[in-house]
Amino acid sequence: MRIEDPKIVAALPELGVQIRPRASLAELTSLGIGGTTDLVRINKHEAIPDLLSLLDAQNVPHKFLGGGSNLLVGDGELPWIVLQLASPQPDIVLEGNFAQVDAAADLGRTVTFCAKHDLGGMEGLIGVPGTIGGALRMNAGAYGMQIGTYVRQVKLYRSGARKLETLEGDQISFEYRHTSFAPDDMMLAVKLELPSKPYREILKGIRICNEKRRASQPLGQKSAGCIFKNPPGASAGRMIDELGLKGQNVGDARVSDRHANFFVNAGKASAKDMLALIADVRERVEKSFGVILEHEVVVWNA
């Protein structure tokens, strides 16, 4: 979709945002899949309410993009524009055991930055791609931890209220790969309270997590992480593996040979290919195990 309305084009510079025309979402997502649309980069949180009011008034559909690491985007010219936060500098500010982190900050760099200041707890997130905002929205976790445990405050744009708000941690529900944020809420910043740990101890935990990931995940290939959520008391990857589906493919969309719940773009996979593979695997699991797998990957299908 192109931003062509003269009222919007004239107003954007005053809001301190930049347009990247016909941006390829394939270049902005870890799967390397996605069509084209105009990308709007937002430099100031305070500009968001006016920007969204302007887009809504002119009936311009839009979506919020974080780091693009848990996302499958449709092919071709997309019927909405994409909004993305630009990361300020500094994007992480520490005060005692508290870390104030911008939503656009890289997740892995946040973990290591805090570790170097003897703040731990998030070792399990090392190696998880994407931004703090994406991790917050999905309540990212691994190896027995989840980010929601450490959240004390969240700044966001509330789509329903059409304004910037700050929520305390106890006002937010954090569950397995799910939070109580509305789908159209835009994460802006988070305050984390992290336990004090010696850097050497944190580094040891980081190395253990890195070794586990290298041994079990297709880190060198284009993927969106786990495609399906684990059902209660079961493993989606184990069920897919037991059905002998590692290596199963539709075009260049392929079930990873290393981890059956990771689907990779082995070349020039389209969203159509990946969606067909996901649907096929989901149907086979339901037929064999009686379990309907839920998507963990977020799908933006045109």
C-alpha positions in Angstrom: 0.0 0.0 0.0 1.2 3.5 -0.8 0.7 6.6 1.3 -0.6 9.0 -1.4 -3.1 11.2 0.5 -1.7 14.8 0.4 -2.9 15.6 3.9 -0.9 12.7 5.3 2.2 13.4 3.2 2.2 17.0 4.3 1.7 16.2 8.0 4.3 13.5 8.4 7.4 15.7 8.5 5.8 17.7 11.3 5.4 14.5 13.3 9.1 13.7 12.9 8.5 10.4 11.0 10.1 9.1 7.9 8.6 7.1 5.0 10.4 4.2 3.3 8.3 3.7 0.1 7.6 0.1 -1.0 9.7 -1.5 1.7 10.1 -5.3 1.4 8.9 -7.1 4.5 11.0 -10.0 3.4 14.0 -7.9 4.3 12.5 -7.0 7.7 11.5 -10.4 9.0 13.7 -13.3 10.2 11.7 -15.7 7.9 12.7 -13.7 4.8 9.1 -13.8 3.6 6.7 -10.9 2.9 5.4 -8.5 0.4 5.9 -4.7 0.0 4.3 -1.7 1.5 5.2 1.8 2.8 7.1 1.7 6.1 6.7 4.6 8.5 9.6 5.0 11.1 8.5 6.8 14.3 11.2 8.7 16.2 9.1 10.1 19.1 6.6 8.2 21.2 4.6 11.5 21.7 3.9 11.6 17.9 2.0 8.4 17.9 -1.5 9.5 18.9 -1.5 12.3 16.3 -0.1 10.0 13.7 -2.7 7.3 14.3 -5.5 9.8 14.5 -4.4 11.1 11.1 -4.2 7.6 9.6 -7.6 6.6 11.0 -9.2 9.9 9.8 -8.0 9.1 6.2 -8.9 5.4 6.5 -5.4 4.2 6.1 -5.0 0.6 7.5 -1.8 0.0 9.4 0.1 -2.6 11.5 2.9 -2.3 14.1 6.2 -4.0 13.3 8.8 -4.9 15.9 11.9 -6.9 15.1 10.0 -9.2 12.7 11.3 -12.3 14.3 8.0 -14.1 15.1 6.1 -13.1 12.0 4.9 -14.6 8.7 3.8 -11.9 6.3 1.7 -12.4 3.1 3.0 -12.1 -0.4 2.6 -9.3 -3.0 1.6 -5.7 -2.4 0.2 -5.5 1.1 -3.2 -3.8 1.9 -1.8 -1.8 4.9 1.2 0.3 5.8 3.6 -0.7 8.5 4.6 1.5 11.5 7.9 0.8 13.3 9.6 2.5 16.2 13.1 3.9 15.7 15.4 3.0 18.7 16.5 6.1 20.7 20.0 6.4 22.2 20.5 5.3 24.9 17.7 2.7 24.7 18.6 1.1 28.0 18.9 3.1 31.3 19.8 1.3 34.5 19.0 2.5 38.1 19.8 0.0 40.8 18.0 -3.3 39.9 15.7 -1.5 37.5 16.3 -1.4 33.7 14.2 1.1 31.7 14.3 -0.3 28.1 12.8 1.1 24.9 10.6 -1.4 23.0 12.8 -1.1 19.9 15.9 -2.2 21.8 17.4 -5.5 20.6 16.5 -8.3 23.0 19.9 -10.1 23.0 21.8 -6.8 23.4 19.6 -5.9 26.4 20.3 -9.3 28.1 24.1 -8.8 27.7 24.1 -5.1 28.6 22.3 -5.9 31.9 24.6 -8.9 32.5 27.6 -6.7 32.3 26.1 -4.6 35.1 25.5 -7.7 37.3 21.8 -7.9 36.5 20.6 -11.4 35.6 17.4 -13.5 35.3 17.0 -13.2 31.5 19.8 -15.6 30.5 17.2 -17.9 28.8 16.4 -15.2 26.3 19.9 -15.0 24.9 19.9 -16.0 21.3 16.1 -15.2 20.9 15.9 -12.8 18.0 13.8 -9.6 18.0 13.1 -6.6 20.2 12.1 -6.1 23.8 8.7 -5.0 22.6 8.1 -8.3 20.7 9.3 -10.3 23.7 7.0 -8.3 26.0 3.9 -8.8 23.8 4.5 -12.6 23.5 5.8 -13.0 27.0 8.9 -14.6 25.5 10.6 -17.3 27.6 12.9 -20.3 27.5 14.6 -22.7 29.8 12.3 -22.2 32.7 12.0 -18.4 32.6 9.7 -15.8 31.0 10.1 -12.0 30.7 6.8 -11.3 32.3 8.3 -12.3 35.7 10.4 -9.2 35.7 8.0 -6.6 34.3 7.1 -3.8 36.7 5.8 -1.2 34.3 4.9 -0.8 30.6 4.5 2.3 28.5 2.3 1.7 25.5 -0.1 3.2 23.1 -3.6 1.9 23.9 -5.5 1.5 20.7 -8.9 1.4 22.4 -8.3 4.6 24.4 -6.3 6.2 21.6 -3.6 7.6 23.9 -0.3 6.8 25.6 -0.6 5.0 28.9 1.6 3.5 31.6 0.5 0.2 33.2 1.9 -1.3 36.3 3.1 -4.9 36.2 0.2 -6.2 38.3 -2.3 -4.7 35.8 -1.0 -7.1 33.0 -1.7 -10.8 32.7 1.3 -12.8 31.6 0.7 -16.4 30.5 2.5 -18.9 28.4 3.3 -17.1 25.1 0.3 -14.7 25.8 -0.4 -11.4 27.5 -3.5 -9.3 28.1 -2.4 -6.5 25.7 -4.9 -5.8 22.9 -3.8 -6.9 19.4 -3.5 -3.3 18.3 -1.7 -1.9 21.4 1.8 -0.7 20.6 4.6 -1.4 23.1 6.8 1.6 23.7 9.0 0.9 26.8 9.2 -1.4 29.8 10.7 -1.2 33.3 12.2 -4.5 34.4 13.3 -5.4 37.9 16.2 -7.8 37.6 18.0 -9.8 40.4 21.6 -9.0 41.2 24.0 -11.7 40.1 27.8 -11.7 39.5 28.6 -11.3 35.8 30.6 -14.5 35.8 27.6 -16.5 37.0 25.3 -14.8 34.4 27.8 -15.5 31.7 28.0 -19.2 32.6 24.2 -19.4 32.3 24.3 -17.6 28.9 26.9 -20.0 27.6 24.8 -23.0 28.7 21.7 -21.6 26.9 23.7 -20.8 23.8 25.1 -24.4 23.7 21.6 -25.8 24.0 20.3 -23.6 21.2 23.2 -24.5 18.9 22.6 -28.2 19.5 18.8 -28.1 18.9 17.8 -25.2 16.7 18.5 -24.2 13.0 20.3 -21.0 13.9 21.9 -20.5 10.5 18.6 -20.7 8.6 15.7 -18.3 8.1 13.0 -19.1 10.6 10.4 -17.5 12.9 11.2 -19.6 15.9 8.6 -22.1 17.0 5.6 -22.2 14.7 3.2 -23.8 17.2 2.6 -23.4 20.9 3.2 -26.4 23.0 -0.1 -27.9 24.1 -0.5 -28.4 27.9 1.7 -31.3 29.0 3.0 -32.0 25.5 5.5 -30.9 22.9 4.5 -29.7 19.5 8.0 -30.5 18.1 8.0 -34.0 19.5 4.6 -34.8 17.9 5.7 -33.5 14.5 9.0 -35.4 14.8 7.2 -38.7 15.7 5.2 -38.3 12.5 8.4 -38.3 10.6 7.8 -34.8 9.2 11.3 -33.4 9.6 12.4 -32.3 6.1 8.7 -32.2 4.9 8.4 -29.3 2.4 6.1 -27.2 0.2 8.4 -25.5 -2.2 11.2 -23.9 -0.2 9.2 -23.9 3.0 10.6 -26.8 5.0 10.2 -28.4 8.4 13.7 -28.1 10.0 15.8 -31.3 10.2 17.1 -30.1 13.5 13.9 -29.0 15.3 10.5 -30.1 14.1 8.7 -27.1 15.4 10.9 -24.7 13.4 9.9 -24.3 9.8 12.6 -22.7 7.7 12.8 -20.7 4.4 15.3 -22.9 2.6 15.5 -20.6 -0.4 12.8 -18.4 -1.9 9.7 -19.7 0.0 6.5 -17.7 -0.4 4.0 -17.1 2.3 1.6 -19.3 0.4 4.1 -22.1 0.6 4.7 -21.7 4.3 1.0 -21.4 5.1 0.3 -24.6 3.1 3.1 -26.4 5.1 1.7 -25.2 8.4 -1.8 -26.3 7.5 -0.6 -29.7 6.4 1.4 -30.4 9.5 -1.4 -29.1 11.8 -3.9 -31.4 10.1 -1.6 -34.4 10.4 -1.0 -33.8 14.1 -4.7 -33.4 14.7 -5.5 -36.6 12.8 -2.8 -38.7 14.6 -2.9 -37.2 18.2 -6.3 -35.5 18.4 -4.5 -32.2 19.3 -5.3 -29.0 17.5 -2.0 -27.0 17.5 -2.2 -23.2 18.0 0.0 -20.9 16.1 2.9 -19.3 18.0 4.0 -17.5 14.9 2.0 -14.3 14.1 0.5 -14.4 10.6 -0.2 -11.2 8.6 -1.9 -12.6 5.6 -3.1 -10.3 2.9 
